[in-house]
Amino acid sequence: MGSYTASAQHLVDEMKAAALADPARGLAFQGAPGANSDLAAREYDANSLPLPCYSFEDAIEAVLGGIVDRAIIPIENSLHGRVADIHFLLPESGLYIVGEHFLPIRYGLMSRDLGPVTRAMSHEQALGQCRKWLRANNISPIAHSDTAGAAAWVADSDEVGLAALAPPHAAELYGLTLHGTGMEDADHNMTRFVVLAREPLAEPPAGVPLMTTFVFEVKNIPAALYKALGGFATNGVNMTKLESYQVGGSFAATKFYADIVGAPGDERIDRALEELDFQTKSLRLLGTYPQARLRP
């Protein structure tokens, strides 16, 4: 487990005390106060009490241990792809997806003064989302565990030329000077978050578009994936996400993480999942939840 710098720690302590006092409203996130995940937590549930955690594993453990009821984790970004290794973390944790949230991502460059900036510190995802701007301005990237944590680090550092790339409001939160905003390489910069809980939604809300997420492992035979996915095509089920990842380090066993539009109980989806289960070595549903953005 890592630790926060002094500028962040007192804010972490305040937020932790509030969340621990009311676990049902607690919503764990990875990062320091002011991080994008903190913003996502407050947008997703304005009544929540966000709980800062140093790592994704810590946020998940906070839910598993009953410290808080939910966690919110970023899983993919429109510019830089996969964020957290949710494919590994979620199936092993035993948690379920109960919601999703989309957050537009904006960055500001901030430091202790307005002197020339030669190095910018931030989460590797943020650095990737701003790589063209950094290169154009001859600023060297420095990886940190999260965006707001980088801002707190800069606030506690006397390093000349060091700045942070973080959500613009982090400058005020940590007493830094904001040089400017809009360092992201595209206006459509967006991150998708999922909300995790110990139990799946007992009954997803009726009358709203739903998503279902699952992981499966194909059999090690020719055309295994083709056969596994055939049921979705023949039953007209829209699969909006399919990602592969290796398990066991053997390069012989491949698992897949998938999102589909709809929910079990729909005859088309039930038939597709039945065919998938027949064609695979393992299948685990990770949750059915309301769509935060409408998919066709």
C-alpha positions in Angstrom: 0.0 0.0 0.0 1.4 3.4 -0.9 1.0 6.7 0.9 -0.1 10.2 0.2 2.0 13.4 0.5 1.2 15.8 3.4 -0.9 18.2 1.2 -3.2 15.3 0.3 -3.2 13.3 3.6 -5.3 15.7 5.7 -7.9 15.8 3.0 -7.8 12.0 2.8 -8.3 11.7 6.5 -11.3 14.0 6.5 -13.0 12.2 3.6 -12.2 8.8 5.1 -13.7 9.7 8.5 -17.0 10.8 6.8 -17.2 7.7 4.6 -16.5 5.3 7.5 -19.2 6.9 9.6 -21.8 6.2 6.9 -20.7 3.1 4.9 -24.0 2.9 2.9 -23.1 6.3 1.3 -19.4 5.5 1.0 -18.0 5.2 -2.5 -14.4 4.2 -2.8 -12.2 5.5 -5.6 -8.5 5.2 -6.5 -6.5 8.4 -6.2 -6.1 11.5 -4.1 -8.9 14.0 -3.4 -9.6 16.0 -6.6 -8.8 13.1 -9.0 -11.0 12.4 -11.9 -12.4 9.4 -10.0 -13.3 11.7 -7.2 -15.2 13.8 -9.7 -16.9 10.8 -11.2 -18.0 9.6 -7.7 -19.7 12.9 -7.0 -21.3 13.1 -10.4 -22.6 9.5 -10.2 -24.1 10.0 -6.8 -24.3 13.5 -5.4 -25.3 12.0 -2.0 -22.2 9.8 -1.8 -19.2 10.1 0.5 -16.2 9.5 -1.7 -13.4 7.5 0.0 -9.9 8.0 -1.4 -7.8 4.8 -1.8 -4.2 4.7 -3.0 -4.7 1.8 -5.5 -7.4 0.0 -7.4 -6.9 -3.0 -5.1 -7.4 -0.9 -2.0 -10.7 0.5 -3.4 -11.9 -3.0 -4.2 -10.8 -4.3 -0.7 -12.7 -1.4 0.9 -15.9 -2.9 -0.6 -15.0 -6.5 0.1 -14.2 -5.7 3.7 -17.5 -3.8 4.3 -15.7 -0.5 4.9 -18.0 1.1 2.3 -20.8 -0.4 0.1 -19.5 0.6 -3.3 -16.4 1.5 -5.4 -16.1 3.4 -8.7 -13.3 2.3 -11.0 -12.3 3.7 -14.5 -12.0 1.0 -17.1 -11.6 2.7 -20.5 -10.7 6.0 -22.0 -11.7 7.2 -25.5 -8.1 8.4 -26.2 -5.9 5.9 -24.4 -7.9 2.7 -24.1 -7.9 0.4 -21.1 -7.4 2.1 -17.8 -7.6 -0.4 -14.9 -7.0 -4.1 -15.3 -10.6 -4.7 -14.4 -10.4 -8.0 -16.3 -8.1 -9.3 -13.6 -9.3 -7.4 -10.6 -13.1 -7.8 -10.9 -13.5 -11.6 -11.6 -11.1 -12.5 -8.8 -12.7 -10.0 -6.3 -16.2 -11.5 -6.4 -17.7 -8.0 -6.8 -20.4 -7.1 -9.3 -21.0 -4.2 -11.6 -24.2 -2.2 -10.5 -23.7 0.9 -12.5 -21.7 3.0 -15.0 -20.7 6.6 -15.4 -19.1 8.6 -18.3 -16.9 11.6 -17.3 -15.5 14.1 -19.8 -11.8 14.5 -19.0 -10.1 17.9 -18.9 -6.6 18.7 -17.7 -4.8 21.7 -16.4 -1.1 22.4 -16.0 -0.3 23.6 -12.5 2.8 24.3 -10.4 3.9 26.4 -7.4 4.7 29.4 -9.6 4.5 30.7 -13.1 8.1 29.8 -14.0 9.0 27.8 -17.0 7.8 24.2 -16.8 10.2 21.4 -18.0 8.6 18.4 -16.4 5.0 17.4 -15.9 3.9 14.7 -13.4 0.6 12.8 -13.7 -1.0 9.4 -14.0 0.3 7.5 -17.0 -3.2 7.6 -18.6 -3.3 11.4 -18.3 0.2 11.6 -19.8 -0.9 9.4 -22.7 -4.0 11.6 -23.2 -1.8 14.7 -23.4 1.2 13.3 -25.1 1.0 15.5 -28.2 0.7 18.6 -26.2 3.6 17.6 -24.0 5.8 16.8 -27.0 4.8 20.1 -28.7 5.8 22.1 -25.6 9.1 20.1 -24.9 7.8 19.0 -21.5 9.0 15.7 -20.2 6.4 13.3 -18.7 6.8 11.8 -15.2 4.5 9.0 -14.2 2.6 9.2 -10.8 0.0 7.0 -9.2 -2.8 9.5 -10.0 -3.5 13.0 -11.3 -4.5 14.8 -8.1 -1.8 12.9 -6.2 0.7 14.5 -8.6 -0.7 17.9 -7.8 -0.3 17.2 -4.1 3.3 16.0 -4.8 4.1 19.2 -6.7 2.6 21.3 -3.9 5.0 19.6 -1.4 8.0 19.8 -3.7 10.6 22.6 -4.2 11.7 21.1 -7.5 12.2 23.9 -10.1 10.4 23.4 -13.4 8.1 20.7 -12.0 4.3 20.9 -12.7 1.3 18.5 -12.6 -1.3 17.6 -15.1 -4.5 17.2 -13.2 -8.2 18.3 -13.2 -8.2 22.1 -13.1 -9.9 22.4 -9.7 -7.0 20.5 -8.1 -4.9 23.7 -8.4 -7.2 25.4 -5.9 -7.4 22.4 -3.7 -3.6 22.2 -3.3 -2.8 25.9 -3.5 -1.1 25.7 -6.9 -1.0 28.2 -9.8 -3.0 27.1 -12.8 -1.0 27.8 -16.0 -3.8 26.9 -18.4 -6.3 24.2 -19.3 -7.2 22.0 -22.3 -4.0 20.0 -22.5 -5.8 16.9 -23.6 -5.2 15.9 -27.2 -8.9 15.8 -28.2 -12.2 17.4 -27.1 -13.9 14.1 -27.0 -11.7 12.8 -24.2 -14.0 10.6 -22.1 -13.5 7.9 -19.5 -16.0 5.2 -18.6 -16.3 4.1 -15.0 -18.1 1.1 -13.5 -19.6 1.0 -10.0 -18.9 -2.2 -8.0 -20.8 -3.7 -5.1 -20.7 -7.0 -3.1 -24.1 -8.1 -4.5 -25.6 -7.7 -8.0 -28.6 -5.5 -8.5 -31.5 -7.6 -7.2 -33.8 -6.2 -9.9 -32.4 -3.8 -12.4 -34.8 -0.9 -12.9 -37.6 -1.6 -15.4 -38.2 0.4 -18.5 -34.6 1.7 -18.9 -31.9 0.4 -21.3 -29.6 -2.1 -19.6 -26.1 -3.5 -20.1 -24.8 -6.9 -19.1 -21.1 -7.6 -18.6 -19.5 -11.0 -18.4 -16.1 -12.8 -18.7 -15.6 -16.2 -20.4 -12.8 -18.5 -21.4 -12.9 -20.3 -24.7 -12.0 -23.9 -25.3 -8.5 -24.4 -26.8 -9.9 -25.7 -30.2 -10.1 -24.3 -33.7 -12.8 -21.7 -34.2 -13.6 -21.6 -30.5 -14.3 -17.9 -30.4 -16.3 -18.0 -33.6 -18.6 -20.7 -32.2 -18.8 -19.0 -28.8 -20.0 -15.7 -30.3 -22.4 -17.2 -32.9 -25.4 -17.1 -30.6 -25.2 -13.4 -30.3 -25.2 -12.9 -34.0 -28.1 -15.3 -34.7 -30.2 -13.9 -31.9 -29.5 -10.2 -32.9 -27.8 -9.3 -29.6 -25.6 -6.2 -29.8 -22.1 -6.8 -28.3 -20.5 -3.3 -27.7 -17.2 -4.5 -26.1 -15.0 -7.6 -26.5 -11.5 -7.6 -25.1 -9.1 -10.6 -24.7 -6.5 -11.2 -22.0 -4.1 -14.0 -21.2 -4.4 -16.0 -18.0 -1.8 -18.1 -16.3 1.2 -16.9 -18.3 1.0 -19.8 -20.7 -0.3 -17.9 -23.8 -2.5 -21.0 -24.3 -5.6 -19.9 -22.3 -7.5 -16.8 -23.4 -10.3 -15.1 -21.5 -12.6 -12.4 -22.8 -14.4 -9.5 -21.2 -17.6 -8.5 -23.0 -20.5 -6.0 -22.7 -23.8 -6.6 -24.4 -26.9 -4.5 -24.7 -29.8 -6.0 -22.7 -30.3 -8.4 -19.8 -31.0 -12.0 -19.0 -34.7 -12.6 -19.0 -34.9 -11.4 -22.6 -35.3 -14.6 -24.7 -32.7 -13.5 -27.3 -30.1 -12.9 -24.6 -30.9 -16.1 -22.7 -30.5 -18.1 -25.9 -27.2 -16.4 -26.7 -25.8 -16.9 -23.2 -26.9 -20.6 -23.3 -25.0 -21.1 -26.5 -22.0 -19.2 -25.1 -21.9 -21.4 -22.0 -22.0 -24.6 -24.1 -19.1 -23.4 -26.2 -16.8 -22.2 -23.5 -14.8 -23.6 -20.5 -16.1 -21.0 -18.1 -18.6 -18.1 -18.0 -19.3 -15.6 -15.3 -21.8 -12.8 -15.3 -20.4 -9.7 -13.7 -23.6 -7.7 -13.6 -26.6 -6.2 -15.3 -27.1 -2.4 -14.8 -28.6 0.7 -16.4 -26.9 2.3 -19.3 -25.4 5.7 -18.5 -25.2 6.4 -22.3 -27.6 4.9 -24.7 -26.2 2.2 -27.0 -28.1 1.2 -30.1 
